[in-house]
Every structure is written in structure tokens, then in C-alpha cells.
Amino acid sequence: MLRHAASFRILLWEGALHALVCPPEVMAGQLDRLMGLMGMTSVSFGIVPLGAPLRITPKHGFWIFDEERVVVETINTELHLESADDVTLYGRVWDLLNESALHDAAARRLLGRARVALG
């Protein structure tokens, strides 16, 4: 069986880099892991900065898998959406949010600031 190479497109809101939902040392490790992802050729990593103009308001977290399935995280459940219309809709939402994201060196600076802020 021939498998395609995996690639990942990640977008985070800058506020998530500063929300302490775990002990600071755990958060520091998570930020370090995110920094490590940035150099990988299979990963596109962007951060939507605080104050960025947005063409759409973020509603909830979601993941798009292989352009075939979307997993939406809500407060009490995960939704698994597999219709082509749903996948297309979430792809457009991702594209709109990505327009406001910083990538590469600018995203690395935001991660670095969040890491320094932890002490």
C-alpha cells in the first residue's frame, strides 16, 4: 500500500501562547515543541497575533484531516464532519484566518516572547 507523505498546517491564536491552563514548566515545554515544529518541511505553522484584523471571527477549534474529514471541538463533544461541503467550508475558514497569521521569523518571535514571559 502506497501512503502519501503527511503535511500539517497549524494556526494558533497568540492568546493561546499565554493562557496558563497548565503549570508554567509544562507550558514552557509545549512552547519549545511548537518552536521545534517551525523548521520542519512538512509543517506550515502560523500564529494569528493579538490585534490582527480578521475577515472572520474564530468560533471554535477544528482540525482538517487529508482534506476529507473535519473534527470540530466543542465544550462537550467532538463533531466529525465528512461531507465535501463541510470540508470545503472549514477549508475556507482556515484560509481566511491564515490571511491574518504571521509565519516563519515573525511567528518565531511571538513564540519566543511567550516563552520569555514564562520566566
N, C-alpha and C positions, 0 to 999 in steps of 0.2 A: 504494500500500500504506500503510495506516494503522499507525503504530507507537505503542505506549504509552510514556508517559514513564518513564524509568528511575528507580528508587529503590534505595537501598543501606542495608542495616542492617549495621553493623560492631560487633563486640565484640572487645576485646583484653584480655589479662590484663596487669595492671600490671607484672609482671616483664618482659614483652617490651619495655617502655619503657626498661628499664635494662640489658638484655642487649647488650653491645657486640660484635656479630657483624660490625662494620664499623668503620672509623676514626671517632672522635668527631665530626669535622666532617660526615661523611656521615649519621651518626645524628641530628645536630642538624637537618640538612635534612629528614630523614624526620619528625622530631617537629614541625617547622614546618609541613610539608604536612598532617599529621594535624590540627594546630590549625586550619588553614585549612578543612578539611572540616567542622568543627563548626558553622559558620554557614550551611551550605548546606541549603536546604529539602528537597532530595532525599536527604539523608543523615541517618540515625539512628546516632549514634556513642556507644558505651558502653565503659567500662573496668571490668573486674572487679578490684577492689582486692585487694592482699595482705591476708590475714586475713579476707576476706569469707566468711560462712557460705554453703556451696554445697549444693544439693539433689542435685547430680550431679557427679561428678569429670570434668573435661575429659580427653579421651583423645587427641585429635589435631585439627589444624586442618581446617576444612571450609568450603566456600562453597555457598550455595544460589542457584541461578540461576532467576529467574522462577517460583519455586515448581514447577519442572518437572524440575530436574536438580540433583544434589549432586555436588560434586567434593571428594574426600577426599584429603588429602596424607599419605602415609606416608613412612617413611625412604627407600624405594627406588622408589616409584611413585605415581601418581595413580590413584584409582579414580573412575570416572564412573558414578554411580547414577541411574537414571531411572525406577525403579518408583515408583508412587504411595505404596506402603508405606514405601520408603526415604526419600522426600522428607518424608513425614509424620513419620517417626521423627526425622530431623535437625531438622525444624521444632520438635518438642517439646524436643529437647535445647537448641536455641538459646533457646527461651522460658525454660527452667529456668535457664540460665546468665545470661540477661538479667535475671532477677529479682534477681541479686546485683550487677548492674552499676550504676555511677554514670554519670549523663548530665549534659549541659548544664554548668552552672558547676562542679559537683563534678568532672566528668571533665576540664574545662579546667584546674582546679587541679592534678590529677595530672599532666597533660601538662606544665604549667608547671614543676612540681617536677622532673620528669625532665630537662627542658631546662636548668634551672639547675644540676642535678647534673653536667651535662656540662662546665660551666665556660664 
